[in-house]
Amino acid sequence: MNNSNWYKVSNINEVDSPTLLIFPDRVQKNIEILKSMLPDVQRLRPHVKTHKSAEVTKLLMQSGFTQFKCATIAEAEMLAEVKAPDVLLAYQPVGPKAERLAQLVSQFPKTTFSCLVDNLETAHHLDSIFKKIGHQLRVYIDLNIGMDRTGIKPGPEAEALYKKCQSLDGVIAVGLHAYDGHLRDGDLEVRTKKCDEGFVPVIAMQQNMVRSGFQEPMIVVGGTTTFPIHAKRKNVVCSPGTFIYWDHGYHDTFKEQPFEFAALVLTRVISKPGENLICIDLGHKSIASENPLDKRVFFLNASNLTPTGHSEEHMVLKVNGQNNYEVGDVLYGVPFHICPTVALYDSALVIKNNQATDRWTMLARNRKITI
């Protein structure tokens, strides 16, 4: 098949729908693109929230990556199971999550774990748990640099929290974590200006810690949206995630990033309920649906369709022009938001040379694996 048909599956009659398709050659290419943008892999800590897969993690490790970031205990366990050396749980473990993290640390001693904290109460809670198992947990102070989702504002209170964590037995502060996922301006110059402004207090806090006599805190910063900006800084670790599969939302907005679509949803026409309507089997359960109706999926092999309705198992589309679609026709869709779309599937078909050959499991989509 020619390059324009890279996504078409030759044994399509053997593939049920809806399903997720993964193209490992494109995954590997996205890994190489990332490394070309920041060649020092020691400054890269890719987030696994997008792929949730041991198979993709192994590809990253084979490409030299040793540090990973995740958001759930299950993702952390998946990483440890494939012997990832360094895992940052980029989440503040509250309630039973703290105990589960301690179990992970005990069960996988060859993996170095760390997590986020943004308040003294949580630091004390973690301290008491990890003292019991005779382990000192590495923590990063989670800084709120404008997203207003989690974290503590950089400044005296955050500095006091860092210093307090250094005096505890069960935890020790080793760095600062700053996520600026709210910066989504399509204009790179505008995004850069906002990103640089938000980063100023992070650097100031790092310098204040050094002046106070502490070892220079490591800084883990940004996601995919600000990766090209933070990648140019010295002595910071970047943690993009969406790059691995890419999606149409990021493709439309962040045009300076040359990543390729590496995961698609496959769906079929299941009905023609009206003269200019078709219905496909791509419901809420098969594609991320938090965006407006027209911002959920882009079809590579159909440009004349407009969504008019969406429910649990169905998506209704208006055909703009002559309706030549037949029941059973296959559509290949690029999700606008790939991360929650992947989480809807327990496994995905792997496509090599246009042939569905294997399955990869999204093991970490589960809330619990064993711990």
C-alpha positions as CSV (number, residue, x, y, z in Angstrom):
1,M,0.0,0.0,0.0
2,N,1.2,3.6,-0.7
3,N,2.0,5.9,2.2
4,S,-1.3,7.7,2.0
5,N,-2.9,4.4,3.0
6,W,-0.6,3.7,5.9
7,Y,-3.4,3.2,8.3
8,K,-5.5,0.7,6.2
9,V,-5.7,-2.9,7.6
10,S,-5.4,-5.5,4.9
11,N,-7.1,-8.3,6.9
12,I,-9.9,-5.9,8.0
13,N,-12.6,-8.7,7.7
14,E,-10.9,-10.3,10.7
15,V,-11.1,-7.2,12.9
16,D,-14.2,-6.4,14.9
17,S,-15.2,-2.9,15.7
18,P,-15.0,-0.6,17.5
19,T,-11.4,-1.2,18.4
20,L,-8.1,0.7,19.0
21,L,-5.3,0.2,16.5
22,I,-1.6,0.9,17.4
23,F,1.2,1.3,14.8
24,P,4.5,0.4,16.5
25,D,6.7,1.7,13.7
26,R,5.1,5.1,14.2
27,V,5.4,4.8,18.0
28,Q,9.1,4.2,17.5
29,K,9.3,7.2,15.2
30,N,7.7,9.4,17.8
31,I,10.2,8.2,20.3
32,E,13.1,9.2,18.0
33,I,11.5,12.6,17.2
34,L,11.3,13.2,21.0
35,K,15.0,12.3,21.4
36,S,15.9,14.6,18.5
37,M,14.2,17.5,20.3
38,L,16.1,16.7,23.5
39,P,18.9,14.2,22.9
40,D,19.9,13.7,26.6
41,V,17.4,11.0,27.7
42,Q,18.5,11.7,31.3
43,R,16.5,14.9,31.0
44,L,13.4,13.1,29.8
45,R,10.8,11.4,32.1
46,P,8.0,10.4,29.7
47,H,4.5,10.2,31.3
48,V,2.8,6.8,30.7
49,K,-0.7,8.1,31.2
50,T,-1.3,8.0,27.4
51,H,-0.2,4.5,26.6
52,K,-0.6,2.7,29.9
53,S,1.2,-0.2,28.3
54,A,4.1,-2.5,29.3
55,E,4.9,-3.0,25.6
56,V,5.4,0.7,24.9
57,T,7.4,1.1,28.2
58,K,9.8,-1.6,26.9
59,L,10.2,0.3,23.6
60,L,11.1,3.4,25.6
61,M,13.6,1.5,27.8
62,Q,15.2,-0.1,24.7
63,S,15.6,3.5,23.5
64,G,17.6,4.5,26.6
65,F,14.9,5.9,28.9
66,T,15.3,5.1,32.6
67,Q,12.9,7.6,34.2
68,F,9.2,7.6,34.0
69,K,6.2,9.5,35.3
70,C,2.7,8.2,36.1
71,A,-0.5,9.2,37.7
72,T,-1.9,6.1,39.3
73,I,-0.7,3.3,41.5
74,A,-1.6,0.8,38.7
75,E,0.6,2.7,36.3
76,A,3.4,2.7,38.9
77,E,3.0,-1.0,39.3
78,M,3.0,-1.6,35.6
79,L,6.3,0.3,35.3
80,A,7.9,-1.6,38.2
81,E,6.8,-5.0,36.7
82,V,8.9,-4.2,33.6
83,K,11.8,-3.1,35.8
84,A,11.7,0.6,35.1
85,P,14.5,2.0,37.3
86,D,12.9,5.3,38.4
87,V,9.2,6.0,38.8
88,L,7.7,9.3,39.8
89,L,4.0,9.1,40.9
90,A,3.0,12.6,39.8
91,Y,0.1,12.5,42.2
92,Q,-0.2,13.2,45.9
93,P,-1.1,9.9,47.6
94,V,-4.0,10.5,50.0
95,G,-5.8,7.9,52.1
96,P,-5.2,4.3,51.1
97,K,-3.0,5.3,48.1
98,A,-0.2,6.1,50.6
99,E,-0.3,2.6,52.0
100,R,-0.5,1.1,48.4
101,L,2.6,3.1,47.5
102,A,4.4,1.7,50.5
103,Q,3.5,-1.8,49.4
104,L,4.9,-1.0,45.9
105,V,8.2,0.2,47.4
106,S,8.4,-3.0,49.5
107,Q,7.5,-5.4,46.6
108,F,9.7,-3.8,44.0
109,P,13.0,-2.8,45.7
110,K,14.9,-2.4,42.5
111,T,12.7,0.5,41.3
112,T,13.2,3.9,42.9
113,F,9.8,5.5,43.6
114,S,8.9,9.1,44.4
115,C,5.7,11.1,44.6
116,L,4.3,14.6,45.0
117,V,3.3,16.5,48.1
118,D,1.9,20.0,48.4
119,N,1.0,20.2,52.2
120,L,2.6,19.4,55.5
121,E,-0.3,17.1,56.6
122,T,0.4,14.7,53.7
123,A,4.1,14.9,54.3
124,H,3.6,13.8,57.9
125,H,1.2,11.0,56.8
126,L,3.7,9.6,54.3
127,D,6.5,10.0,56.9
128,S,4.6,7.9,59.4
129,I,3.9,5.1,56.9
130,F,7.4,4.9,55.4
131,K,9.1,5.0,58.8
132,K,7.3,1.8,59.6
133,I,8.8,0.0,56.6
134,G,12.2,1.5,57.2
135,H,12.3,3.4,54.0
136,Q,12.8,7.1,53.1
137,L,10.5,8.1,50.3
138,R,11.7,10.7,47.8
139,V,9.2,13.5,47.3
140,Y,8.8,16.5,44.9
141,I,7.1,19.6,46.1
142,D,4.1,20.1,43.7
143,L,4.1,23.7,42.6
144,N,1.0,25.5,41.3
145,I,2.3,27.8,38.6
146,G,-1.0,28.8,37.1
147,M,-3.1,25.7,36.4
148,D,-4.9,25.9,39.8
149,R,-5.5,22.2,39.8
150,T,-3.1,21.0,42.5
151,G,0.0,22.2,44.2
152,I,1.3,25.0,46.4
153,K,2.3,28.5,45.1
154,P,6.1,28.9,44.8
155,G,7.2,31.1,47.7
156,P,7.9,31.1,51.4
157,E,5.2,28.5,52.3
158,A,6.5,26.1,49.6
159,E,10.1,26.7,50.8
160,A,9.1,26.0,54.4
161,L,7.4,22.7,53.2
162,Y,10.6,21.7,51.4
163,K,12.7,22.4,54.4
164,K,10.4,20.4,56.7
165,C,10.5,17.4,54.4
166,Q,14.2,17.4,54.7
167,S,13.9,17.0,58.5
168,L,11.7,13.9,58.4
169,D,12.8,10.3,58.6
170,G,10.3,8.7,56.3
171,V,10.4,11.2,53.4
172,I,13.0,13.5,51.9
173,A,12.5,16.3,49.4
174,V,14.6,15.9,46.3
175,G,13.0,18.3,43.8
176,L,10.3,20.5,42.5
177,H,7.4,19.5,40.2
178,A,5.7,22.2,38.0
179,Y,3.0,21.3,35.5
180,D,1.7,24.0,33.1
181,G,-0.8,22.0,31.1
182,H,-3.1,25.0,31.0
183,L,-0.8,26.7,28.5
184,R,-2.4,25.7,25.2
185,D,-2.0,28.8,22.9
186,G,-1.5,27.8,19.3
187,D,0.9,30.6,18.8
188,L,4.3,29.3,20.1
189,E,5.6,32.8,20.8
190,V,2.6,33.5,23.0
191,R,2.9,30.1,24.7
192,T,6.6,30.6,25.3
193,K,6.1,34.0,26.9
194,K,3.5,32.6,29.3
195,C,5.6,29.5,30.0
196,D,8.8,31.6,30.8
197,E,6.8,33.8,33.1
198,G,5.4,30.9,35.0
199,F,8.8,29.3,35.4
200,V,10.5,32.3,37.0
201,P,9.2,31.6,40.5
202,V,10.3,27.9,40.2
203,I,13.9,28.9,39.4
204,A,13.7,31.4,42.3
205,M,12.6,28.7,44.7
206,Q,15.4,26.4,43.5
207,Q,18.0,29.1,44.1
208,N,16.6,29.9,47.5
209,M,16.9,26.3,48.5
210,V,20.6,26.3,47.5
211,R,21.2,29.5,49.4
212,S,19.6,27.8,52.4
213,G,22.3,25.1,52.2
214,F,20.4,22.4,50.5
215,Q,21.6,20.4,47.5
216,E,20.1,21.9,44.3
217,P,16.6,20.5,43.9
218,M,15.8,18.7,40.7
219,I,13.1,20.2,38.6
220,V,10.5,18.1,36.7
221,V,8.5,20.4,34.5
222,G,5.8,20.6,31.9
223,G,4.0,18.1,29.7
224,T,3.7,17.8,25.9
225,T,2.2,21.3,25.3
226,T,5.3,23.1,26.7
227,F,7.9,20.5,26.0
228,P,9.6,22.4,23.1
229,I,10.0,25.4,25.5
230,H,11.3,23.6,28.6
231,A,13.6,21.4,26.4
232,K,15.8,24.4,25.8
233,R,16.4,25.0,29.5
234,K,19.4,23.6,31.3
235,N,19.2,21.2,34.2
236,V,15.4,20.5,34.1
237,V,13.7,17.2,33.4
238,C,10.8,17.2,30.9
239,S,7.8,14.8,31.1
240,P,5.7,14.8,27.9
241,G,3.2,12.0,27.4
242,T,0.8,12.5,24.5
243,F,3.7,12.5,22.0
244,I,3.8,8.7,22.1
245,Y,0.5,8.3,20.1
246,W,-0.3,12.0,19.3
247,D,-3.9,13.1,18.6
248,H,-5.9,15.5,16.5
249,G,-6.4,18.0,19.2
250,Y,-2.6,18.5,19.6
251,H,-2.0,18.2,15.9
252,D,-4.3,21.1,15.3
253,T,-3.0,23.3,18.1
254,F,0.7,22.6,18.5
255,K,1.9,22.6,14.9
256,E,5.5,23.1,15.8
257,Q,5.7,19.5,17.1
258,P,6.3,17.0,14.3
259,F,4.9,13.8,16.0
260,E,2.8,11.4,14.0
261,F,-0.5,9.7,14.6
262,A,0.3,6.3,16.0
263,A,-3.0,5.1,17.4
264,L,-6.4,5.2,15.7
265,V,-10.0,4.0,16.4
266,L,-11.5,1.7,13.9
267,T,-15.3,1.9,13.5
268,R,-18.0,0.7,11.0
269,V,-21.2,2.0,9.6
270,I,-24.0,0.0,11.2
271,S,-27.0,1.8,9.9
272,K,-28.4,4.4,7.5
273,P,-31.3,5.8,9.4
274,G,-31.9,8.7,7.0
275,E,-31.2,9.8,3.5
276,N,-28.2,11.9,4.5
277,L,-27.4,10.1,7.8
278,I,-25.2,7.2,8.8
279,C,-24.7,5.6,12.2
280,I,-21.4,4.1,13.4
281,D,-20.4,1.9,16.4
282,L,-18.2,4.6,18.0
283,G,-20.2,5.5,21.1
284,H,-19.1,7.2,24.3
285,K,-17.6,3.9,25.5
286,S,-15.2,3.9,22.5
287,I,-14.0,7.5,22.1
288,A,-13.2,10.3,24.6
289,S,-16.3,12.4,24.7
290,E,-15.5,15.4,27.0
291,N,-15.1,17.7,24.0
292,P,-17.8,19.3,21.9
293,L,-19.5,16.9,19.4
294,D,-17.4,18.1,16.5
295,K,-14.2,17.7,18.4
296,R,-14.1,14.0,19.3
297,V,-12.8,12.2,16.2
298,F,-11.4,13.0,12.8
299,F,-11.7,10.4,10.0
300,L,-8.7,9.9,7.8
301,N,-10.8,8.3,5.0
302,A,-13.9,10.4,5.2
303,S,-13.9,14.2,5.1
304,N,-17.7,14.8,4.4
305,L,-19.1,13.7,7.8
306,T,-20.5,16.0,10.5
307,P,-21.5,14.4,13.9
308,T,-25.1,15.1,14.9
309,G,-25.6,12.8,17.8
310,H,-23.6,10.6,20.2
311,S,-24.7,8.0,22.8
312,E,-23.2,5.1,24.6
313,E,-22.9,2.7,21.6
314,H,-23.7,5.0,18.6
315,M,-22.5,8.0,16.8
316,V,-24.8,9.6,14.2
317,L,-23.2,11.5,11.3
318,K,-24.6,13.7,8.6
319,V,-23.2,13.1,5.2
320,N,-22.4,16.3,3.4
321,G,-23.2,15.5,-0.2
322,Q,-24.2,12.2,-1.8
323,N,-24.6,9.4,0.7
324,N,-22.5,6.6,-0.9
325,Y,-21.8,4.9,2.4
326,E,-22.9,1.3,2.9
327,V,-23.6,-0.7,6.1
328,G,-20.3,-2.4,6.9
329,D,-18.0,0.4,5.6
330,V,-14.9,0.9,7.7
331,L,-13.8,4.3,9.0
332,Y,-10.4,5.1,10.5
333,G,-10.6,7.8,13.2
334,V,-8.0,10.0,14.9
335,P,-9.2,10.8,18.4
336,F,-9.1,14.5,19.4
337,H,-8.0,13.3,22.9
338,I,-6.1,10.1,22.8
339,C,-5.3,9.7,26.5
340,P,-8.9,9.0,27.8
341,T,-9.7,7.1,24.6
342,V,-6.9,4.6,25.3
343,A,-8.3,4.1,28.8
344,L,-11.6,2.9,27.3
345,Y,-9.9,-0.2,25.8
346,D,-8.3,-3.1,27.7
347,S,-6.2,-4.0,24.7
348,A,-5.4,-2.8,21.2
349,L,-4.6,-4.4,17.9
350,V,-1.0,-4.0,16.7
351,I,-0.7,-3.2,13.0
352,K,2.5,-4.1,11.2
353,N,2.9,-3.7,7.4
354,N,-0.9,-3.0,7.3
355,Q,-1.6,-6.4,8.9
356,A,-3.3,-6.9,12.3
357,T,-0.8,-9.2,13.9
358,D,-0.9,-9.0,17.7
359,R,-2.4,-7.3,20.7
360,W,-1.0,-5.0,23.3
361,T,-2.6,-4.7,26.7
362,M,-3.4,-1.4,28.4
363,L,-2.6,-3.1,31.7
364,A,-2.5,0.1,33.7
365,R,-6.0,1.3,32.6
366,N,-7.1,-0.8,35.6
367,R,-7.4,1.0,38.9
368,K,-5.7,-2.0,40.5
369,I,-3.3,-4.7,39.2
370,T,-2.3,-6.5,42.3
371,I,-1.6,-3.8,44.9
